[in-house]
Amino acid sequence: MRGLLKAATILLGLGGAALTVPLVLGFLGRLHPLFDSLSHFRLHLAVAIAAAGLLLLAAPGWRRNGAAMVALALAAALVTLWPALRNPGTAELPKPTYRLMQMNLRFDNPSPELVLDLIAREKPDIVRLEEVSEAWIAQLPATEAAYPHRVVCPPQSYIGGVAILSRLPFAGPSPRCTRGGSLAVATVDFDGRPAEVAAMHLVWPWPFGQDRQVARLAPLLAELGPRAVLAGDFNATPWSGTVRTLAAAGGLRLAPWVGPSYLDRRLPDWLRPLVGLPIDHVLAKGDIVAGRTVRLDASGSDHLPVLFEFAIAEPPPAVRTAAVGSRQ
């Protein structure tokens, strides 16, 4: 029995030490996209290493190793989560406020009625959709009365394209779809204040071509106007090099994120929220003021919808005119 316990301790120590390798390499995503792919699982690795370290604290001769593992795991988790903890969003937003819903529909969602009911119930001003397949295009007319202003990018594969639905009218240049339907951009009139709204869907990380797609999309994000909101399924965590690269290219700020939005349907229900990934994001630039970001109820997709509340710091023209008049 003692020999078995010793062997288990050795295996636990070696396993925990082995997990520190991908954890550390995940911080070197700028050197190679493989390392950036590893970074997406940083918190999962940190939890596993911390668990191994805590068990080793009870094993004579391994306590120093266990303490080092726990310290490394806590440091990695704190560095990763600190930006979100530091930036919870603005509690008090200037008026008027707006709401944007971001959702990956899943191309073969078996319950489209759940999505349509959610949109009707939440009534966001802007709806941002990914995986708008041929089947979903047939469902979207049901939203036309509430969202008459829209751009739906033609699907380039069975997965589908992206779409922007808006209660508010479009303004300025015509909406456009680029890069095989992976990016849509429309200028929306927010009570006399135009802002570009962009929808984006990235492919999976390396080795599935995300790094090459990012290189193609970054110059397009650099062309966004001085006031813009970008939302989408990035298939990348907020601390990844992918998100940092695109944010820097567009001069964008990452809005507060609130935990996993991708929940793998192959896992048991109790486990899905624990091991999910935060890969659905909203970014903004200019005088867009970020408010709350919340996850909504599951609607048949393997992604949870994300609702983003925001305002524009510059008051509407009517308010500015009234303020000028009151000073005269």
VEXDREN-2710 file (C-alpha; in Angstrom, 1 decimal):
% VEXDREN-2710
k/r/px/py/pz
1/MET/0.0/0.0/0.0
2/ARG/2.8/2.4/0.9
3/GLY/4.5/1.6/-2.4
4/LEU/1.3/2.3/-4.3
5/LEU/0.9/5.7/-2.5
6/LYS/4.5/6.6/-3.3
7/ALA/4.0/5.8/-7.0
8/ALA/0.8/7.8/-7.1
9/THR/2.6/10.8/-5.5
10/ILE/5.4/10.6/-8.0
11/LEU/2.9/10.5/-10.9
12/LEU/1.0/13.4/-9.4
13/GLY/4.2/15.4/-9.0
14/LEU/5.3/14.7/-12.6
15/GLY/1.9/15.3/-14.0
16/GLY/1.6/18.6/-12.3
17/ALA/5.0/19.7/-13.4
18/ALA/4.3/18.7/-17.0
19/LEU/1.2/20.9/-17.0
20/THR/3.3/23.9/-16.1
21/VAL/4.9/23.7/-19.5
22/PRO/1.8/24.5/-21.6
23/LEU/0.8/27.0/-18.9
24/VAL/4.0/29.0/-19.3
25/LEU/4.2/28.6/-23.1
26/GLY/0.7/30.1/-23.3
27/PHE/2.1/33.4/-22.1
28/LEU/4.4/33.4/-25.2
29/GLY/1.6/33.6/-27.8
30/ARG/3.4/36.4/-29.7
31/LEU/6.2/34.0/-30.6
32/HIS/4.0/31.4/-32.3
33/PRO/0.3/30.8/-32.8
34/LEU/0.7/27.3/-31.2
35/PHE/1.5/29.1/-27.9
36/ASP/-1.5/31.4/-28.3
37/SER/-3.7/28.3/-28.8
38/LEU/-2.4/27.0/-25.5
39/SER/-3.3/30.3/-23.8
40/HIS/-7.0/29.7/-24.2
41/PHE/-6.8/26.9/-21.6
42/ARG/-4.7/28.9/-19.1
43/LEU/-7.3/28.9/-16.4
44/HIS/-8.1/25.2/-16.9
45/LEU/-4.4/24.4/-16.5
46/ALA/-4.0/26.7/-13.5
47/VAL/-6.9/24.8/-11.7
48/ALA/-5.4/21.4/-12.5
49/ILE/-1.9/22.5/-11.3
50/ALA/-3.3/24.1/-8.2
51/ALA/-5.2/20.9/-7.4
52/ALA/-2.1/18.8/-7.9
53/GLY/0.0/21.2/-5.8
54/LEU/-2.5/21.1/-2.9
55/LEU/-2.4/17.3/-2.8
56/LEU/1.4/17.4/-2.8
57/LEU/1.4/19.6/0.2
58/ALA/0.3/16.6/2.2
59/ALA/3.1/14.4/0.9
60/PRO/6.5/14.5/2.8
61/GLY/9.3/15.4/0.4
62/TRP/7.0/17.0/-2.1
63/ARG/5.7/20.0/-0.1
64/ARG/8.1/22.5/-1.7
65/ASN/7.1/21.3/-5.2
66/GLY/3.4/21.5/-4.2
67/ALA/3.8/25.1/-2.9
68/ALA/5.5/26.2/-6.1
69/MET/2.8/24.7/-8.2
70/VAL/0.1/26.4/-6.2
71/ALA/1.9/29.8/-6.3
72/LEU/2.4/29.5/-10.1
73/ALA/-1.2/28.6/-10.7
74/LEU/-2.5/31.5/-8.5
75/ALA/-0.2/34.0/-10.2
76/ALA/-1.3/32.8/-13.7
77/ALA/-5.0/33.0/-12.7
78/LEU/-4.6/36.5/-11.1
79/VAL/-2.7/37.9/-14.1
80/THR/-5.4/36.5/-16.4
81/LEU/-8.4/37.6/-14.5
82/TRP/-7.1/41.0/-13.2
83/PRO/-8.2/43.0/-16.3
84/ALA/-11.8/41.8/-15.9
85/LEU/-11.8/42.4/-12.1
86/ARG/-10.4/45.8/-12.6
87/ASN/-12.9/46.8/-15.3
88/PRO/-16.5/45.9/-14.3
89/GLY/-18.1/48.5/-16.6
90/THR/-19.7/51.8/-15.9
91/ALA/-22.7/51.6/-13.5
92/GLU/-24.2/54.9/-14.4
93/LEU/-24.5/55.5/-18.2
94/PRO/-25.4/58.8/-19.8
95/LYS/-28.7/58.9/-21.5
96/PRO/-29.9/57.5/-23.9
97/THR/-28.6/54.0/-23.4
98/TYR/-28.5/51.2/-26.0
99/ARG/-28.3/47.4/-25.9
100/LEU/-26.6/45.1/-28.2
101/MET/-27.1/41.3/-28.3
102/GLN/-24.2/39.1/-29.5
103/MET/-25.0/35.5/-30.4
104/ASN/-23.6/32.6/-32.3
105/LEU/-26.8/30.9/-33.4
106/ARG/-25.2/27.6/-34.2
107/PHE/-25.9/26.7/-37.9
108/ASP/-27.9/23.6/-37.0
109/ASN/-29.7/24.9/-33.9
110/PRO/-32.7/22.5/-33.4
111/SER/-34.7/25.2/-31.5
112/PRO/-34.8/28.4/-33.6
113/GLU/-38.0/29.4/-31.8
114/LEU/-36.0/29.8/-28.5
115/VAL/-33.7/32.4/-30.2
116/LEU/-36.6/34.3/-31.8
117/ASP/-38.4/34.3/-28.4
118/LEU/-35.3/35.6/-26.7
119/ILE/-34.8/38.4/-29.1
120/ALA/-38.5/39.4/-28.8
121/ARG/-38.3/39.3/-25.0
122/GLU/-35.0/41.2/-24.6
123/LYS/-35.7/43.7/-27.4
124/PRO/-32.1/44.8/-27.9
125/ASP/-31.5/47.7/-30.2
126/ILE/-28.8/45.8/-32.2
127/VAL/-28.6/42.1/-32.8
128/ARG/-25.3/40.6/-33.9
129/LEU/-25.4/37.0/-35.2
130/GLU/-22.9/34.4/-36.4
131/GLU/-23.4/31.0/-38.1
132/VAL/-26.3/32.4/-40.1
133/SER/-26.8/29.4/-42.3
134/GLU/-29.3/28.9/-45.1
135/ALA/-31.7/27.4/-42.5
136/TRP/-31.4/30.5/-40.3
137/ILE/-31.8/32.9/-43.3
138/ALA/-35.3/31.3/-43.7
139/GLN/-36.1/32.1/-40.1
140/LEU/-34.9/35.8/-40.0
141/PRO/-38.0/37.3/-41.8
142/ALA/-39.8/36.7/-38.5
143/THR/-37.7/39.5/-37.0
144/GLU/-38.1/42.0/-39.9
145/ALA/-40.9/44.0/-38.4
146/ALA/-38.9/44.7/-35.2
147/TYR/-35.6/45.0/-37.0
148/PRO/-36.1/46.5/-40.5
149/HIS/-32.5/47.6/-40.9
150/ARG/-30.2/44.7/-41.6
151/VAL/-27.3/43.2/-43.4
152/VAL/-27.0/39.5/-43.8
153/CYS/-23.8/38.2/-45.3
154/PRO/-24.3/35.3/-47.8
155/PRO/-23.1/32.0/-46.3
156/GLN/-19.9/30.8/-47.9
157/SER/-20.2/27.3/-46.3
158/TYR/-22.7/25.3/-44.4
159/ILE/-21.6/27.1/-41.2
160/GLY/-23.1/30.4/-42.5
161/GLY/-22.1/34.0/-42.4
162/VAL/-22.7/36.9/-40.0
163/ALA/-25.6/39.4/-39.7
164/ILE/-26.5/42.7/-38.1
165/LEU/-30.1/43.4/-37.3
166/SER/-31.0/46.9/-36.1
167/ARG/-34.1/48.8/-34.8
168/LEU/-32.2/52.0/-35.5
169/PRO/-31.8/53.2/-39.1
170/PHE/-28.5/52.8/-41.0
171/ALA/-26.7/55.9/-42.1
172/GLY/-23.7/56.8/-44.2
173/PRO/-22.1/54.2/-46.5
174/SER/-24.0/51.1/-47.5
175/PRO/-23.5/48.1/-45.2
176/ARG/-20.8/45.7/-46.4
177/CYS/-19.7/42.1/-46.1
178/THR/-16.1/41.1/-46.4
179/ARG/-13.8/38.2/-46.2
180/GLY/-16.3/35.5/-47.2
181/GLY/-19.0/36.7/-44.8
182/SER/-16.8/36.7/-41.7
183/LEU/-17.1/40.4/-41.2
184/ALA/-20.0/42.8/-41.7
185/VAL/-19.9/46.5/-41.1
186/ALA/-22.9/49.0/-41.0
187/THR/-23.1/52.6/-39.9
188/VAL/-26.0/53.0/-37.4
189/ASP/-27.7/56.3/-36.5
190/PHE/-27.8/56.5/-32.7
191/ASP/-30.1/59.4/-32.3
192/GLY/-28.2/61.6/-34.7
193/ARG/-24.8/60.2/-33.7
194/PRO/-23.5/57.8/-36.4
195/ALA/-21.4/54.9/-35.2
196/GLU/-20.0/51.8/-37.1
197/VAL/-21.3/48.5/-35.8
198/ALA/-19.3/45.4/-36.9
199/ALA/-20.0/41.7/-36.7
200/MET/-17.1/39.2/-36.9
201/HIS/-16.7/35.4/-36.8
202/LEU/-13.3/33.9/-36.5
203/VAL/-12.3/30.3/-37.3
204/TRP/-10.7/28.0/-34.7
205/PRO/-7.2/28.8/-33.4
206/TRP/-4.0/27.3/-34.8
207/PRO/-3.7/24.9/-36.6
208/PHE/-7.1/25.8/-38.1
209/GLY/-6.1/29.1/-39.7
210/GLN/-7.2/31.7/-37.2
211/ASP/-3.8/33.4/-37.3
212/ARG/-4.0/33.9/-41.1
213/GLN/-7.6/35.1/-40.8
214/VAL/-6.5/37.7/-38.2
215/ALA/-3.8/38.9/-40.5
216/ARG/-6.4/39.5/-43.2
217/LEU/-9.0/41.2/-40.9
218/ALA/-6.7/43.4/-38.9
219/PRO/-6.2/46.0/-41.8
220/LEU/-10.0/46.1/-42.2
221/LEU/-10.5/46.9/-38.5
222/ALA/-8.0/49.7/-38.8
223/GLU/-10.5/51.3/-41.3
224/LEU/-13.3/51.5/-38.7
225/GLY/-14.4/55.1/-37.9
226/PRO/-13.6/57.0/-34.7
227/ARG/-16.8/55.7/-33.0
228/ALA/-17.4/51.9/-33.4
229/VAL/-18.6/48.8/-31.7
230/LEU/-17.3/45.3/-32.8
231/ALA/-18.9/42.1/-31.5
232/GLY/-18.6/38.5/-32.4
233/ASP/-17.5/35.0/-31.8
234/PHE/-13.7/35.3/-31.8
235/ASN/-13.0/31.6/-30.9
236/ALA/-10.4/33.1/-28.7
237/THR/-10.3/34.1/-25.0
238/PRO/-10.0/37.8/-24.0
239/TRP/-6.4/37.3/-22.8
240/SER/-5.2/35.7/-26.0
241/GLY/-2.9/37.3/-28.6
242/THR/-5.7/37.1/-31.1
243/VAL/-8.0/39.4/-29.2
244/ARG/-5.1/41.8/-28.3
245/THR/-4.0/41.9/-32.0
246/LEU/-7.4/42.8/-33.3
247/ALA/-8.1/45.3/-30.6
248/ALA/-4.8/47.1/-31.3
249/ALA/-5.5/47.0/-35.0
250/GLY/-8.8/48.8/-34.6
251/GLY/-7.9/51.0/-31.7
252/LEU/-10.6/49.1/-29.7
253/ARG/-11.2/48.5/-26.0
254/LEU/-12.5/45.2/-24.7
255/ALA/-15.7/45.5/-22.9
256/PRO/-16.2/43.7/-19.5
257/TRP/-16.6/40.0/-19.9
258/VAL/-18.6/37.8/-17.6
259/GLY/-17.4/34.2/-17.8
260/PRO/-17.7/31.3/-20.3
261/SER/-20.0/31.9/-23.3
262/TYR/-19.1/28.7/-25.2
263/LEU/-20.4/25.5/-23.5
264/ASP/-19.5/22.3/-25.2
265/ARG/-22.7/20.3/-25.8
266/ARG/-20.9/17.0/-25.6
267/LEU/-20.2/17.5/-21.9
268/PRO/-22.7/16.8/-19.0
269/ASP/-24.8/19.8/-18.1
270/TRP/-23.2/20.2/-14.6
271/LEU/-19.7/20.3/-16.1
272/ARG/-20.3/22.6/-19.1
273/PRO/-20.3/26.0/-17.2
274/LEU/-17.2/24.9/-15.3
275/VAL/-15.0/24.2/-18.3
276/GLY/-16.5/26.6/-20.9
277/LEU/-14.5/29.3/-22.6
278/PRO/-15.2/33.1/-22.8
279/ILE/-14.9/33.5/-26.6
280/ASP/-17.8/35.9/-27.4
281/HIS/-16.7/39.5/-27.1
282/VAL/-17.7/43.1/-27.5
283/LEU/-15.1/45.8/-28.2
284/ALA/-15.6/49.5/-28.6
285/LYS/-13.7/52.7/-29.5
286/GLY/-14.1/56.4/-29.4
287/ASP/-16.7/57.9/-27.0
288/ILE/-18.7/54.6/-26.6
289/VAL/-19.2/54.2/-22.8
290/ALA/-19.4/50.5/-21.8
291/GLY/-22.0/49.5/-19.2
292/ARG/-23.0/46.0/-18.1
293/THR/-22.2/42.8/-20.0
294/VAL/-24.4/39.9/-19.1
295/ARG/-24.9/36.3/-20.3
296/LEU/-28.5/35.4/-21.3
297/ASP/-30.3/32.1/-21.2
298/ALA/-29.2/29.2/-23.4
299/SER/-31.3/29.1/-26.6
300/GLY/-30.4/25.8/-28.4
301/SER/-26.8/26.9/-29.3
302/ASP/-23.5/25.9/-27.8
303/HIS/-22.9/29.6/-27.2
304/LEU/-24.7/31.7/-24.6
305/PRO/-26.0/35.1/-25.9
306/VAL/-24.2/38.1/-24.5
307/LEU/-26.0/41.4/-23.9
308/PHE/-23.9/44.6/-23.9
309/GLU/-25.3/47.9/-22.6
310/PHE/-23.6/51.1/-23.7
311/ALA/-24.0/54.8/-24.3
312/ILE/-22.4/57.5/-26.2
313/ALA/-20.6/60.2/-24.3
314/GLU/-21.5/62.9/-26.8
315/PRO/-25.2/64.0/-26.2
316/PRO/-27.7/63.8/-29.0
317/PRO/-28.0/66.9/-31.2
318/ALA/-31.3/67.9/-29.7
319/VAL/-29.8/67.9/-26.2
320/ARG/-26.8/69.9/-27.3
321/THR/-29.0/72.5/-29.0
322/ALA/-31.1/72.8/-25.9
323/ALA/-28.1/73.2/-23.7
324/VAL/-26.6/75.9/-26.0
325/GLY/-30.0/77.7/-25.9
326/SER/-30.2/77.7/-22.2
327/ARG/-26.8/79.4/-21.9
328/GLN/-27.8/82.3/-24.1
END
